[in-house]
Amino acid sequence: MDKTDQGPTRRLTLSILRYNPHDPASQPVMQDFQLDEADGMTLYLALTEIRETQAPSLQFDFVCRAGICGSCGMLINGRPGLACRTLTRDLPQRITLAPLPVFELIGDLSVNTGKWMRAMSERLQTWVHSERTQDVDVIEAPMEPDLADQIYELERCIECGCCIAGCGTARMHDDFVGAVGLNQIARFRLDPRDERDDRALYQLIGDDDGVFACMSLLGCHDVCPKSLPLQTQIAFLRRQMLRTALDD
């Protein structure tokens, strides 16, 4: 139904995939809920109203409600997105919601992105590596503003999991580090405090589960809610890692 044909108030239908994997009697089922659309309503607000008035057992995640924490990622009409940043007025009258794929399902729309992100972080060692002893009483060496801006641009990732859910490779290869992992490597490669060189980074992502696994479908780039330059960073890392391999 065309959104432009609606009156000032629409009666929305949210079709939500319900399933509790911890209950042996539970079976996946699509359950419809109806509610009146309010001005400025987000999917988070709609889900909250449903849980408060119709389905107290409905599971979905949220923390900040401002697109900062990344907790409320889900499939919205088949496309990964954040419930708190998605206005119902931008969607058709019937909305289908499902949990993000790839991640462990907790129940209904709730998935354990934290478990996946922690494993990825430990595998790629996404922290500053330095042999220097840090003295907390000494002011840190200044960084060029342009470089700081470049690092901050990549640091804006909120680990919501949308890029992983939208990635064809991640659906086929369980060990693929995904755009979120490659973005982290690109971020620490820029950081002058990190003493690792490209050879060290190649050991982390220079294989079929790393940068060379990417099929360049760029679903990650299309669905990133923070509009990170994932396409540019993945292409850059691929060139650098290939150059490193040839140099060796």
QUIVEN-V102978 format. One record per residue. N is the residue number from 0. RES is the residue in one letter. PHI is phi in whole degrees, -180 to 180 (none if undefined). D_FIRST is the distance of its C-alpha to the first C-alpha in Angstrom with 1 decimal. Layout:
N,RES,PHI,D_FIRST / N,RES,PHI,D_FIRST
This chain:
0,M,none,0.0 / 1,D,-72,3.8 / 2,K,-62,6.3 / 3,T,-71,8.8 / 4,D,-89,7.9 / 5,Q,-81,8.7 / 6,G,-81,12.3 / 7,P,-64,15.1 / 8,T,-129,14.5 / 9,R,-106,11.5 / 10,R,-98,12.3 / 11,L,-85,11.5 / 12,T,-119,12.1 / 13,L,-105,14.3 / 14,S,-97,15.4 / 15,I,-116,18.8 / 16,L,-74,21.4 / 17,R,-106,24.6 / 18,Y,-169,28.0 / 19,N,-114,31.4 / 20,P,-66,33.6 / 21,H,-92,36.7 / 22,D,-109,36.4 / 23,P,-58,37.7 / 24,A,-86,35.9 / 25,S,-80,32.4 / 26,Q,-129,30.0 / 27,P,-60,26.7 / 28,V,-151,23.8 / 29,M,-87,20.1 / 30,Q,-118,20.0 / 31,D,-93,17.1 / 32,F,-131,17.6 / 33,Q,-118,15.9 / 34,L,-158,16.8 / 35,D,-82,16.3 / 36,E,-74,15.2 / 37,A,-106,18.3 / 38,D,-62,19.1 / 39,G,74,19.7 / 40,M,-69,18.7 / 41,T,-102,19.1 / 42,L,-63,18.3 / 43,Y,-59,22.1 / 44,L,-64,22.1 / 45,A,-65,19.3 / 46,L,-66,21.4 / 47,T,-63,24.5 / 48,E,-64,23.3 / 49,I,-63,22.4 / 50,R,-68,25.8 / 51,E,-78,27.6 / 52,T,-118,26.2 / 53,Q,-129,24.9 / 54,A,-139,26.1 / 55,P,-60,29.3 / 56,S,-89,29.9 / 57,L,-62,26.7 / 58,Q,-106,28.0 / 59,F,-156,26.7 / 60,D,-105,28.7 / 61,F,-163,29.2 / 62,V,-141,32.1 / 63,C,-85,31.8 / 64,R,62,28.2 / 65,A,-137,28.7 / 66,G,71,27.9 / 67,I,-110,31.6 / 68,C,-86,32.4 / 69,G,79,29.7 / 70,S,-72,29.7 / 71,C,-96,26.0 / 72,G,-65,24.9 / 73,M,-164,22.3 / 74,L,-84,19.7 / 75,I,-112,16.3 / 76,N,52,13.7 / 77,G,85,16.9 / 78,R,-117,18.2 / 79,P,-62,21.2 / 80,G,-168,21.1 / 81,L,-99,22.6 / 82,A,-63,21.1 / 83,C,-75,23.2 / 84,R,-110,22.0 / 85,T,-109,18.3 / 86,L,-83,16.6 / 87,T,-65,13.6 / 88,R,-65,12.4 / 89,D,-89,12.2 / 90,L,-118,9.8 / 91,P,-67,6.3 / 92,Q,-67,6.8 / 93,R,-105,8.3 / 94,I,-123,11.2 / 95,T,-106,13.9 / 96,L,-123,17.4 / 97,A,-147,20.6 / 98,P,-71,24.0 / 99,L,-63,25.2 / 100,P,-73,27.1 / 101,V,81,30.8 / 102,F,-82,31.9 / 103,E,-63,33.6 / 104,L,-82,31.3 / 105,I,-90,32.6 / 106,G,166,30.0 / 107,D,55,26.2 / 108,L,-98,24.9 / 109,S,-95,28.4 / 110,V,-129,30.3 / 111,N,-95,33.8 / 112,T,-68,33.3 / 113,G,-60,36.7 / 114,K,-63,38.6 / 115,W,-66,37.2 / 116,M,-66,37.8 / 117,R,-65,41.3 / 118,A,-63,42.3 / 119,M,-63,41.0 / 120,S,-63,42.9 / 121,E,-68,46.1 / 122,R,-67,45.9 / 123,L,-92,45.4 / 124,Q,53,47.7 / 125,T,-84,45.5 / 126,W,-150,48.1 / 127,V,-68,50.8 / 128,H,-103,53.8 / 129,S,-151,57.0 / 130,E,-86,60.7 / 131,R,-76,61.5 / 132,T,-80,62.4 / 133,Q,-89,60.2 / 134,D,-105,62.1 / 135,V,-68,60.0 / 136,D,-89,62.6 / 137,V,-104,62.2 / 138,I,-65,59.5 / 139,E,-65,57.2 / 140,A,-59,57.8 / 141,P,-66,55.5 / 142,M,-120,52.7 / 143,E,-59,51.8 / 144,P,-55,48.8 / 145,D,-63,47.0 / 146,L,-68,47.4 / 147,A,-60,46.4 / 148,D,-66,43.1 / 149,Q,-64,42.5 / 150,I,-67,43.1 / 151,Y,-62,40.9 / 152,E,-58,38.0 / 153,L,-81,38.1 / 154,E,-72,39.0 / 155,R,-70,35.7 / 156,C,-56,34.3 / 157,I,-106,33.2 / 158,E,52,33.2 / 159,C,-78,29.8 / 160,G,91,29.6 / 161,C,-63,26.3 / 162,C,-66,28.4 / 163,I,-70,29.9 / 164,A,-65,26.7 / 165,G,-93,25.3 / 166,C,-101,28.7 / 167,G,-66,29.3 / 168,T,-65,33.0 / 169,A,-63,32.8 / 170,R,-73,31.1 / 171,M,-102,34.0 / 172,H,-122,36.9 / 173,D,-63,37.5 / 174,D,-94,40.1 / 175,F,-66,38.2 / 176,V,-77,38.5 / 177,G,74,35.2 / 178,A,-64,34.3 / 179,V,-64,35.1 / 180,G,-71,38.6 / 181,L,-66,39.2 / 182,N,-63,38.1 / 183,Q,-65,40.7 / 184,I,-63,43.3 / 185,A,-62,42.6 / 186,R,-65,42.9 / 187,F,-75,46.3 / 188,R,-65,47.5 / 189,L,-76,47.3 / 190,D,-72,49.0 / 191,P,-67,52.7 / 192,R,-78,53.7 / 193,D,-88,52.6 / 194,E,-92,55.5 / 195,R,-73,53.9 / 196,D,-101,54.0 / 197,D,-66,51.8 / 198,R,-65,54.0 / 199,A,-67,53.2 / 200,L,-69,49.5 / 201,Y,-60,49.7 / 202,Q,-64,51.0 / 203,L,-92,47.8 / 204,I,-128,45.1 / 205,G,-89,46.9 / 206,D,-143,46.0 / 207,D,-76,43.3 / 208,D,-104,41.7 / 209,G,-110,41.8 / 210,V,-66,40.9 / 211,F,-82,41.7 / 212,A,-82,39.2 / 213,C,-61,36.3 / 214,M,-93,34.6 / 215,S,60,33.2 / 216,L,-76,29.6 / 217,L,64,28.9 / 218,G,-62,26.0 / 219,C,-60,28.0 / 220,H,-65,28.1 / 221,D,-70,24.4 / 222,V,-104,23.4 / 223,C,-60,26.4 / 224,P,-70,25.4 / 225,K,-101,28.7 / 226,S,54,28.4 / 227,L,-70,31.8 / 228,P,-80,33.5 / 229,L,-66,33.3 / 230,Q,-58,33.4 / 231,T,-64,36.5 / 232,Q,-69,38.3 / 233,I,-67,37.8 / 234,A,-63,39.1 / 235,F,-64,42.0 / 236,L,-63,43.0 / 237,R,-62,42.9 / 238,R,-64,45.3 / 239,Q,-66,47.6 / 240,M,-70,47.8 / 241,L,-66,48.5 / 242,R,-63,51.2 / 243,T,-64,52.6 / 244,A,-65,52.8 / 245,L,-70,54.6 / 246,D,-67,57.0 / 247,D,-78,58.1
